[in-house]
Amino acid sequence: MKKKRNIILVTLFCLTAFIIFAPLLQQHLKLFKFGVLTGYNQPTPKPKFSYDSYVSGKYQRQSEKYLKENFGFREPLIRMYNQWAYDWFKTTSNREISIGKDGWLYHTESALQYHGNMVSWFDMTNSEVRENLVSKARVLAKVNAILKQYDVHLLTFTLPTKSFIYPEHLRWQPIGDTTFNATPFFEQQLCSLGVPHINMVPWFKQVQDTTPFDLYYSKGSHWAAGAPLAVDTMLRYMEQIGDQPLAHIQVGTPYSIDEIPSNDKDLELLLNLASPLKHEPIYEYPVSLVTDEHTQYPSVWFVGTSFYWYLTRRVNFDALFRDRDFLFYYATFYTNREQNSFPADNLDYLHELLLHNYVVFFRDGPQLYNNGLLFPGKALISLCISDERLKEKTNAIADSICHAWQAKTHYDSLICYNEANIMLERQPELFEELRGEGIPACRNPRIGQILVERKIHADRNWSFLINAKANNDSLNVRDLFRMESYNATNHQPLLRDNTYFTSYDYLDFLVEEAVLDIYRSQAVSGTKDEVFQQALDTIKTRIQRHVYDDDTLMITACAMDAIIKDISTESNLSSIREKAKNWHVSIDKAFRKDALWCCQHAKDKKQFLNEETLIKALDAYNIEHRMRQTEEAMESLMQQHNKLNMPLRMVINRNIEWIQQNRVQ
């Protein structure tokens, strides 16, 4: 009996010790790995102990916050608690989510707007919201009118709000002041001022009655199957206001997907449950594009929310637009078809507004209440106000704020300056020259140079040369375009006349064009590699038809290939090393400079171009392209480049020659 009692006591002691020490061991040793909790999280840095921070209590406060975020088994414990709260009480601690009936989930603000509680949620009055929306609509009307003067078309639309499309699954909430709904009011203001606008709420409400499935997934907050329909609606309106034929979206018979993509169930993921919820199948439309020889492919700047990603996932935007950029929540700017991104703090709005054919500005209904529509104000200021005038006005407002707040430190002054910036963005009519109902007469003096840059972008050959220079010299392409527009405006030597490029660069450009043509013609079949091979075959056919015989870029590229091959000898290599040393530049730069000089002084570049040289160049391009797609191959090339102190172009050419010879044998 005593032995049994001892076993129980030891067992209880071990369990107690495990409960006490297991979280500590997990916290420090990370014995188990758990999935990261979904949602925004700003990690708290581990506090550093000091006497002053300990005495002031700062160390204790930081330690408490750090331990709350990093205690052992935090993730599974939170998920277990959330699962218990959801299963038994249909509640969640996440204030962003409103749990509906029948397993449906909504964004909290979406449910609040439907029940008329948004005004009180933001602690505003109906008149304040109305006044703000009237001001924003007036500013957008001015932006629209000014952009038209430069052949840029503005399109705005309000996203469909899930609670208004499927209100039957909402749980009961107290009804607030339902006499005012910002969405139709804003639409009415824009339409009365002639600003192109689509309110997608009634349109989606009408469409959802004609489909055998839901346009929204019950566990998600964004459009799902309805996204292709929204794209086609957007294109038709762009076509109307721009007076140019654009592609049409054609949807096939919808099919169900049993495995729901994670981004389609974003609200469920924000619940951070221990086990996945039951779900119904989600439906997708097979999408194809209808184009003809008259179809245009414009450049578009999208300004808006995460709804954008759901469009690009379901419709091939590469085949719709020549170029596109995306400003995401005024925080991150995605450019070059989302291949590059950077923080939007220093984004040049004027530059982006004028370099695109269309500007598409969209936001959801709840955003209309919180005075967060910064784009209209920023756009109007950038179009009309010079940098000097903006700085002058910002400083004047900041000084008045500092005086009112009795700011004393440099940090206080920075806060005042930031507050002045926000005030101007929200109320651009603080500028006297921007007030009134009419279109402002003042213009930003930088507009002229940007319009020249737009011409450079529109010039296929010129644009290629700037991109080639950026790639080969590892420079920022956006900066180079601005530099070239400055050169053209001020009659300075042009970058395009001093650009090194080879047949690889030009063929890569041609292949990319051919790939886009394949997508646009709907001749796509097979994998990405197979489409790439189709593009290569297209280029080969054109070579055999002598399409490039009079192409100055192709002639120059082949001349450069021949010159590079000629100077790629041991004696010339020694000379290039010496030049690089004397010029204090890399061996690659000295090599390119030599090759460019020889090419510029060649008497007859056309002698280097014939069908045989082009076919060989295309074969070499195919080999190099595949090398560049392989991390191990590029690492090997860079090792040879560094070890032999040989220009990378020479290293690549030697490897290509070895592959070609080895393949023949």
C-alpha positions in Angstrom: 0.0 0.0 0.0 2.8 2.3 1.0 4.7 1.4 -2.2 1.6 2.2 -4.3 1.2 5.6 -2.5 4.9 6.4 -3.2 4.5 5.6 -6.9 1.5 8.0 -7.0 3.4 10.7 -5.2 6.4 10.3 -7.5 4.2 10.4 -10.6 2.4 13.5 -9.4 5.8 15.1 -8.6 7.1 14.3 -12.1 3.9 15.6 -13.7 4.2 18.8 -11.6 7.8 19.2 -12.5 7.1 18.6 -16.2 4.2 21.2 -16.2 6.6 23.7 -14.5 9.8 23.1 -16.5 8.6 21.9 -19.9 7.6 25.4 -21.0 11.0 26.7 -19.9 12.8 24.0 -21.8 10.7 24.6 -24.9 11.2 28.4 -24.7 15.0 28.1 -24.6 15.7 24.9 -26.5 12.9 24.9 -29.1 12.5 21.1 -28.8 9.3 21.1 -30.8 8.4 23.2 -33.8 4.8 24.6 -34.1 3.1 26.5 -36.9 3.3 30.2 -36.7 0.1 32.0 -35.6 -1.6 33.8 -38.4 -2.0 37.6 -38.2 0.1 40.7 -37.9 2.7 40.5 -35.1 5.4 43.0 -34.3 8.0 40.9 -32.3 9.2 42.4 -29.0 13.0 42.4 -28.9 14.6 40.6 -25.9 15.2 43.3 -23.3 18.7 44.2 -22.2 19.3 44.6 -18.5 20.8 47.8 -17.1 20.6 49.4 -13.7 18.7 52.5 -15.1 16.1 50.3 -16.9 15.7 48.1 -13.8 15.2 51.1 -11.4 12.7 52.8 -13.8 10.8 49.6 -14.3 11.3 49.6 -18.0 13.2 46.3 -17.9 10.4 44.6 -16.0 7.7 45.9 -18.4 9.7 44.8 -21.5 10.5 41.4 -19.9 6.8 40.8 -19.2 5.8 41.6 -22.8 8.7 39.5 -24.2 7.8 36.5 -22.1 4.1 36.7 -23.1 5.2 36.4 -26.7 7.8 33.7 -26.2 6.8 31.3 -23.4 7.1 27.6 -24.3 4.2 25.9 -26.1 2.5 29.3 -26.6 1.2 28.4 -30.1 -0.6 25.1 -29.3 -2.0 26.5 -26.0 -3.4 29.6 -27.8 -4.9 27.3 -30.6 -6.4 25.0 -28.0 -8.0 27.9 -26.2 -9.3 29.4 -29.4 -10.8 26.0 -30.4 -12.6 25.7 -27.1 -14.0 29.3 -27.4 -15.2 28.7 -30.9 -16.7 25.2 -30.5 -18.6 26.0 -27.3 -19.4 29.7 -27.5 -18.9 30.6 -31.2 -16.6 33.5 -30.0 -13.1 34.6 -30.8 -10.6 37.0 -29.1 -9.7 38.3 -32.6 -11.5 41.6 -32.9 -11.1 41.6 -36.7 -13.5 38.6 -37.1 -17.3 38.4 -36.7 -18.6 34.9 -36.4 -21.8 34.4 -38.4 -24.3 31.6 -38.7 -23.9 28.3 -40.5 -20.1 28.4 -40.2 -19.8 31.7 -42.0 -17.1 34.3 -41.0 -17.0 38.0 -41.7 -14.7 40.9 -41.1 -15.9 42.8 -38.1 -16.1 46.1 -40.0 -18.1 44.4 -42.7 -20.8 43.3 -40.2 -20.7 46.7 -38.5 -21.4 48.5 -41.8 -24.3 46.3 -42.6 -25.9 46.9 -39.2 -25.2 50.7 -39.4 -22.6 50.9 -36.6 -19.6 52.2 -38.5 -20.1 55.8 -37.7 -20.1 55.2 -33.9 -17.2 52.6 -34.4 -15.0 55.4 -35.6 -16.5 57.9 -33.1 -17.7 60.2 -35.9 -21.0 61.8 -36.8 -23.0 61.3 -40.0 -22.3 64.9 -41.0 -18.5 64.4 -40.5 -18.5 61.3 -42.7 -20.6 63.1 -45.4 -18.3 66.1 -45.4 -15.2 64.0 -45.7 -16.7 62.0 -48.6 -17.8 65.1 -50.4 -14.3 66.5 -50.1 -12.7 63.3 -51.3 -15.1 63.1 -54.3 -14.3 66.7 -55.2 -10.6 66.0 -55.1 -10.9 62.9 -57.2 -12.9 64.8 -59.8 -10.0 67.3 -60.0 -7.4 64.5 -60.3 -9.6 62.8 -63.0 -9.8 66.1 -65.0 -6.1 66.8 -64.8 -5.1 63.2 -65.8 -7.3 63.4 -68.9 -5.2 66.4 -70.0 -2.2 64.0 -70.2 -4.1 61.0 -71.7 -4.3 59.1 -68.5 -7.6 57.6 -67.4 -8.8 57.2 -63.8 -11.2 54.5 -62.8 -12.5 54.0 -59.3 -14.6 51.3 -57.8 -16.0 50.2 -54.5 -15.3 46.5 -53.7 -18.3 44.2 -53.0 -18.7 43.9 -49.2 -19.4 40.3 -48.1 -22.0 41.3 -45.5 -24.2 43.1 -48.1 -23.9 40.2 -50.6 -24.7 37.4 -48.1 -26.4 39.1 -45.1 -28.5 36.0 -44.3 -25.5 34.4 -42.5 -24.8 37.3 -40.2 -25.6 36.9 -36.5 -27.9 39.5 -34.9 -26.3 42.7 -33.8 -27.8 45.9 -32.3 -28.9 48.2 -35.2 -27.2 51.5 -35.2 -27.9 54.7 -37.2 -28.9 53.1 -40.5 -30.0 56.4 -42.0 -26.6 56.8 -43.6 -24.7 54.3 -45.8 -21.3 55.7 -47.0 -21.1 53.3 -50.1 -24.0 54.5 -52.2 -23.5 58.1 -51.0 -19.9 58.1 -52.2 -21.0 56.5 -55.5 -23.6 59.3 -56.0 -21.0 62.0 -55.3 -18.5 60.6 -57.8 -21.0 60.0 -60.5 -22.5 63.5 -60.2 -18.9 64.9 -60.7 -18.2 62.7 -63.7 -15.6 60.4 -62.0 -15.7 56.9 -63.6 -16.9 54.7 -60.8 -18.3 51.1 -60.3 -20.1 50.2 -57.1 -19.7 46.4 -57.2 -22.1 45.7 -54.2 -25.4 45.8 -56.2 -23.7 44.2 -59.2 -22.4 41.2 -57.2 -25.8 41.0 -55.4 -27.5 40.6 -58.8 -24.9 38.1 -60.1 -24.9 35.9 -57.1 -28.5 35.0 -57.8 -27.6 33.6 -61.2 -24.8 31.2 -60.0 -25.2 27.8 -58.5 -22.5 28.5 -55.9 -21.4 31.3 -53.6 -19.2 34.1 -55.1 -17.6 34.4 -51.6 -16.1 31.5 -49.7 -17.8 31.2 -46.3 -14.5 31.2 -44.4 -12.9 34.0 -46.5 -13.2 37.8 -46.9 -12.4 38.2 -50.6 -14.1 37.4 -53.8 -13.4 33.9 -55.0 -15.2 32.6 -58.1 -16.5 36.2 -58.8 -13.0 37.5 -59.4 -12.9 36.8 -63.2 -16.3 38.5 -63.5 -15.0 41.5 -61.7 -12.0 41.7 -64.0 -14.2 41.6 -67.1 -16.4 44.4 -65.7 -13.3 46.5 -65.0 -12.0 45.9 -68.5 -15.3 46.9 -70.1 -15.3 50.2 -68.1 -11.7 50.9 -69.0 -12.5 50.2 -72.6 -15.3 52.7 -72.5 -13.4 55.6 -70.8 -10.2 55.0 -72.8 -11.9 54.4 -76.1 -9.6 51.4 -77.0 -10.4 47.7 -77.5 -9.2 45.5 -74.6 -9.3 41.8 -74.0 -12.5 40.1 -73.0 -12.7 37.5 -70.2 -14.4 34.3 -71.1 -15.3 31.8 -68.4 -16.1 28.1 -68.9 -18.0 25.6 -66.9 -17.1 26.0 -63.1 -15.4 23.1 -61.4 -15.1 22.4 -57.7 -11.9 22.4 -55.6 -11.8 20.2 -52.6 -8.5 21.5 -51.2 -9.2 25.1 -50.3 -6.2 27.4 -51.0 -5.0 29.0 -47.7 -5.5 32.6 -49.0 -9.2 31.8 -49.8 -9.9 30.9 -46.1 -8.0 33.9 -44.6 -10.6 34.5 -41.9 -10.5 30.9 -40.7 -6.7 31.2 -40.5 -7.0 34.3 -38.4 -9.0 32.3 -35.8 -5.8 30.3 -35.1 -7.7 27.1 -34.3 -6.2 23.8 -33.3 -8.0 21.9 -36.1 -9.4 23.0 -39.5 -13.1 23.8 -39.8 -15.5 21.8 -42.0 -15.9 23.4 -45.4 -17.9 23.1 -48.5 -16.3 22.8 -51.9 -15.1 26.0 -53.5 -15.7 26.7 -57.2 -13.5 28.2 -59.8 -14.1 29.3 -63.4 -11.7 28.2 -66.1 -10.6 31.5 -67.6 -9.6 32.3 -71.2 -9.0 35.6 -73.0 -10.7 36.7 -76.2 -8.4 39.0 -78.3 -7.9 40.0 -81.9 -5.5 42.0 -83.9 -7.0 45.3 -82.6 -6.7 44.4 -78.9 -4.6 46.9 -76.9 -2.5 46.0 -73.8 -2.3 49.1 -71.7 0.0 50.0 -68.7 -2.0 50.2 -65.5 -1.3 51.4 -61.9 -3.5 49.7 -59.3 -4.0 51.4 -56.0 -6.0 49.4 -53.4 -6.2 46.4 -51.1 -5.5 42.7 -51.0 -8.5 42.0 -53.3 -5.9 42.6 -56.1 -4.0 39.4 -55.4 -7.2 37.4 -55.9 -7.6 38.9 -59.3 -4.1 38.1 -60.4 -4.3 34.6 -59.1 -7.4 33.8 -61.3 -6.7 35.9 -64.4 -3.4 36.1 -66.2 -2.6 39.8 -65.9 0.6 39.4 -67.9 -1.6 38.7 -70.9 -3.9 41.6 -70.2 -1.5 44.5 -69.6 1.8 45.6 -71.1 2.9 46.6 -67.6 1.4 47.1 -64.2 2.3 48.3 -60.8 0.4 48.0 -57.5 0.3 50.2 -54.4 -0.8 48.0 -51.5 -2.6 49.9 -48.7 -0.3 52.9 -49.2 2.4 50.9 -47.5 4.2 48.7 -50.2 4.7 49.4 -53.9 5.0 46.4 -56.2 6.5 47.0 -59.6 7.6 45.1 -62.6 4.6 42.7 -62.5 5.1 42.2 -58.7 8.7 40.9 -59.2 10.1 43.8 -57.1 8.7 45.8 -54.1 9.8 48.5 -51.8 8.2 50.6 -49.0 5.9 53.3 -50.4 7.1 56.1 -48.0 9.1 57.8 -50.7 7.0 56.8 -53.7 6.9 59.4 -56.5 3.1 59.7 -57.1 3.5 62.1 -60.0 5.9 59.7 -61.7 3.4 56.7 -61.4 0.3 58.7 -62.3 1.8 59.9 -65.6 3.7 56.8 -66.7 0.5 54.6 -67.0 -2.4 54.6 -69.4 -4.9 53.9 -66.5 -5.0 54.4 -62.8 -7.4 52.0 -61.0 -8.2 53.1 -57.5 -10.4 50.7 -55.4 -11.3 50.3 -51.7 -14.0 48.6 -49.7 -17.1 50.1 -48.0 -15.7 50.3 -44.4 -12.7 52.2 -45.6 -15.0 55.1 -46.5 -15.6 55.9 -42.8 -12.2 56.1 -41.3 -10.8 59.1 -43.2 -8.1 56.8 -44.6 -8.5 57.7 -48.3 -5.1 59.2 -48.7 -4.6 58.5 -52.4 -6.9 61.4 -53.8 -5.0 64.1 -51.8 -1.6 62.7 -52.6 -2.5 62.5 -56.2 -3.8 66.1 -56.5 -0.8 67.5 -54.6 1.7 65.7 -56.8 0.0 66.9 -60.0 -0.3 70.5 -59.0 2.2 71.5 -56.4 6.0 71.8 -56.8 8.4 70.2 -54.4 9.5 73.6 -53.1 5.9 74.8 -52.5 5.0 71.5 -50.8 8.0 71.8 -48.5 7.1 75.5 -47.7 3.5 74.7 -46.8 4.4 71.6 -44.8 6.9 73.6 -42.8 4.4 76.4 -42.1 1.8 73.9 -40.9 4.4 72.0 -38.8 5.5 75.3 -37.2 2.0 76.2 -36.2 1.5 72.6 -34.7 4.8 72.8 -32.8 3.7 76.2 -31.4 0.3 74.8 -30.3 1.9 71.7 -28.8 4.8 73.7 -27.3 7.2 71.3 -28.9 10.7 71.5 -27.4 12.8 68.6 -28.7 13.9 67.6 -32.2 11.8 64.5 -31.9 8.7 66.6 -31.1 9.5 68.7 -34.3 9.6 65.5 -36.4 6.2 64.4 -35.0 4.8 67.9 -35.9 6.2 67.6 -39.4 4.7 64.2 -39.9 1.3 65.4 -38.6 1.5 68.3 -41.1 2.1 65.9 -44.0 -0.9 63.8 -43.0 -3.1 66.9 -42.7 -2.2 68.0 -46.3 -2.8 64.5 -47.7 -6.2 64.3 -46.1 -7.1 68.0 -46.9 -5.1 69.0 -50.0 -7.4 72.1 -50.3 -5.4 73.6 -47.4 -3.4 74.8 -50.4 -5.1 78.0 -51.5 -4.4 77.2 -55.2 -6.3 73.9 -54.9 -9.5 75.2 -53.4 -12.8 75.7 -55.2 -14.9 73.6 -57.6 -12.9 74.3 -60.7 -9.8 72.5 -62.0 -6.6 74.0 -60.5 -4.5 75.9 -63.0 -1.1 75.2 -61.3 1.0 72.2 -62.3 4.1 70.5 -61.0 7.0 71.6 -63.1 8.4 68.1 -63.2 5.6 67.0 -65.5 7.4 67.8 -68.7 10.4 65.6 -67.9 8.1 62.7 -66.9 6.2 63.0 -70.1 9.5 62.6 -72.0 10.2 59.4 -69.9 6.8 58.1 -70.9 7.9 58.4 -74.5 11.0 56.5 -73.7 8.9 53.7 -72.1 6.6 53.6 -75.2 9.6 53.3 -77.6 10.2 49.5 -77.8 13.9 49.8 -78.8 14.8 52.7 -76.5 13.1 51.0 -73.5 15.0 47.7 -74.2 18.4 49.6 -74.3 17.7 51.2 -70.9 16.7 47.8 -69.4 19.8 46.1 -70.9 22.1 48.8 -69.4 20.4 48.3 -66.0 20.8 44.5 -66.1 24.4 44.5 -67.3 25.6 47.3 -65.1 23.6 46.2 -62.0 21.8 49.6 -61.8 18.3 50.5 -60.8 16.3 50.6 -63.9 13.8 53.2 -62.6 16.7 55.5 -61.9 18.1 55.0 -65.4 14.8 55.9 -67.1 14.7 59.1 -65.1 18.3 59.8 -65.9 17.6 59.2 -69.6 14.5 61.5 -69.6 16.7 64.2 -68.0 19.3 63.7 -70.7 16.7 64.0 -73.4 15.1 67.1 -71.9 18.4 68.9 -71.4 20.1 67.8 -74.6 22.7 65.7 -72.9 24.4 62.5 -74.3 21.8 59.7 -74.2 22.4 56.4 -72.4 20.9 54.4 -75.3 23.9 55.5 -77.4 26.3 54.0 -74.9 24.8 50.7 -74.0 26.5 47.4 -73.9 24.4 44.4 -74.8 24.8 41.0 -76.4 22.6 38.6 -78.3 21.7 37.0 -75.0 20.1 40.2 -73.8 18.2 40.9 -77.0 17.1 37.3 -77.5 15.8 37.3 -73.9 13.8 40.4 -74.7 12.4 38.8 -77.9 11.6 35.5 -76.1 9.7 37.4 -73.4 7.7 39.2 -76.1 7.0 35.8 -77.8 5.8 34.3 -74.5 3.4 37.1 -73.9 2.1 36.7 -77.5 1.5 33.0 -76.8 -0.5 33.8 -73.7 -2.5 36.5 -75.5 -3.3 34.3 -78.4 -4.5 31.6 -76.1 -2.1 29.2 -77.7 -0.8 28.0 -74.4 -0.3 24.3 -74.0 1.8 22.5 -71.4 4.1 23.7 -68.7 6.1 26.9 -68.4 9.1 25.2 -69.9 7.1 24.0 -72.8 5.7 27.6 -73.4 9.3 28.8 -73.3 10.3 26.2 -75.9 7.3 27.4 -78.1 8.7 30.9 -77.8 12.2 29.7 -78.9 10.6 27.9 -81.9 8.8 31.1 -82.8 12.1 33.1 -82.8 13.8 30.4 -84.8 11.1 30.5 -87.4 11.4 34.3 -87.7 15.2 33.9 -88.1 14.7 31.4 -91.0 12.3 33.9 -92.6 14.9 36.7 -92.3 12.7 38.8 -90.1 15.7 40.3 -88.3 17.9 41.0 -91.3 17.3 44.8 -91.0 16.8 44.9 -87.2 19.5 47.4 -85.9 19.4 45.9 -82.4 19.9 42.4 -83.7 22.8 43.6 -86.0 24.4 45.3 -83.0 24.0 42.3 -80.8 25.6 40.0 -83.3 28.4 42.4 -83.8 29.0 42.6 -80.1 29.1 38.8 -79.9 31.8 38.7 -82.6 33.8 41.4 -81.0 33.6 39.7 -77.6 34.8 36.5 -79.1 37.7 38.3 -80.8 38.9 40.0 -77.7 38.5 36.9 -75.5 42.1 35.8 -75.9 44.8 35.4 -73.3 46.7 38.4 -74.6 43.6 40.6 -74.6 42.7 39.3 -71.1 46.0 40.5 -69.7 45.4 43.9 -71.4 41.9 44.1 -69.8 43.2 43.2 -66.4 45.7 46.1 -66.7 43.0 48.5 -67.9 40.8 47.5 -65.0 43.6 48.2 -62.6 44.5 51.6 -64.1 40.8 52.7 -64.4 40.0 51.5 -60.9 37.0 49.5 -62.1 36.1 45.8 -62.1 37.4 43.5 -64.8 33.8 43.1 -66.1 33.4 46.8 -66.5 36.7 47.2 -68.3 35.8 44.3 -70.6 32.4 45.8 -71.4 33.9 49.2 -72.0 36.5 47.7 -74.5 33.8 45.7 -76.3 31.5 48.7 -76.5 34.2 50.9 -78.0 35.1 48.3 -80.6 31.4 47.9 -81.5 30.9 51.7 -81.8 33.9 52.0 -84.2 33.0 48.9 -86.3 32.6 50.1 -89.9 30.0 47.6 -91.1 28.1 45.8 -88.3 25.8 44.1 -90.7 28.6 41.8 -91.8 28.3 39.9 -88.5 24.6 39.0 -89.1 23.4 36.0 -91.1 21.1 33.0 -90.6 24.0 30.8 -89.3 25.2 33.3 -86.7 21.6 33.9 -85.5 20.9 30.1 -85.1 24.1 29.7 -83.2 23.3 32.7 -81.0 19.8 31.2 -80.3 21.3 27.9 -79.3 23.8 29.7 -77.1 21.0 31.7 -75.6 19.0 28.5 -74.8 22.0 27.0 -73.0 22.8 30.2 -71.0 19.2 30.7 -70.1 19.1 27.3 -68.5 22.4 27.9 -66.7 21.0 31.1 -65.3 17.9 29.3 -64.0 20.1 26.8 -62.0 21.6 28.1 -58.8 24.4 25.5 -58.8 25.4 26.4 -62.4 25.6 30.1 -61.5 27.6 29.5 -58.4 30.1 27.5 -60.5 30.3 30.3 -63.0 30.9 32.9 -60.3 33.6 30.7 -58.7 35.4 30.5 -62.1 35.0 34.2 -62.6 36.6 35.0 -59.2 39.3 32.3 -59.3 40.5 33.1 -62.9 39.9 36.9 -62.6 38.2 36.6 -65.9 35.2 38.6 -67.2 32.0 36.8 -66.4 30.9 37.1 -70.1 34.1 35.2 -71.1 33.5 32.5 -68.5 29.9 32.0 -69.7 31.0 31.9 -73.4 33.7 29.3 -72.6 31.2 27.1 -70.7 28.7 27.4 -73.6 31.4 26.4 -76.1 32.3 23.4 -74.0 28.7 22.2 -73.7 28.2 22.6 -77.5 31.4 20.7 -78.3 30.6 18.0 -75.8 27.1 17.6 -77.1 28.3 17.2 -80.7 30.7 14.5 -79.6 
